[in-house]
């Protein structure tokens, strides 16, 4: 926990997990002035504990902070908070393959007032919690519901920020997806020919027959996924052509239908990489390419997970030792 009052950051302390007291008028409770990150720490074979690209999380947290009118958190304080917490909770880092310690840094506006303005007192905290393999070990393709009633974000909005409000706005769409028997929701840019944006909690990639990879460009309305940028790099290392561009739902439907698109997958910290199965758009069902977990998906997944767990070489120095 590090509280920033007038004195700024640098007074971090470890607290036992438990409820936190807040004034009922705390700004976060009324205006949602809040941001967060999601990360994982893995135990390597020699018992050392590592995390993946924490500088990228620190940078994204600070971009989110700027958008939500919250103060910047120096990268060194961010990294130190992870080191101290994981050192104290070392025994909580699972030893089983693929399991990790999930880390949830977050910043909330704690100042009590009811006017609408940025808070002057905020609190930065990190929660640690052991996480099982996201999909229980097996890699079942996720089914997707196309959200036609709700957008996740608009230009100039908070789409690129990792703030609670974006997720609050996505919940009704997620309920709709579940009501239609789907695991995840797909958001479109309804003002741009139904360009594919992202899932409720993951970015999206398409593998084309010619070997190229396509992922929606960072339009300011999708989350700048760290898994996404890592996959782009690993694919380029392999000499694959990676395009960040607009891809519409029509191109998805036609591409899968004609065999032009051979694999579709989603990615994020929690699941790393997971194949996308069936896509439901109202009564219209777009089936997954066959096989849904194709060669490129599985091979990049194995490499990325291998880097994170210390099983394969880390060519870009993405790992940071915490303990
Ligand atoms: N999009 C959304 C909406 C997300 O919540 C996440 C998870 N943080 C992602 C994409 C993937 O981001 P990352 O790879 O940094 O976990």
Boltz pocket constraint, residues with backbone or C-beta under 6 A from the ligand:
constraints:
  - pocket:
      binder: B
      contacts: [[A, 38], [A, 198], [A, 199], [A, 200], [A, 201], [A, 202], [A, 203], [A, 223], [A, 224], [A, 225], [A, 226], [A, 227], [A, 228], [A, 267], [A, 268], [A, 269], [A, 270]]
      max_distance: 6.0
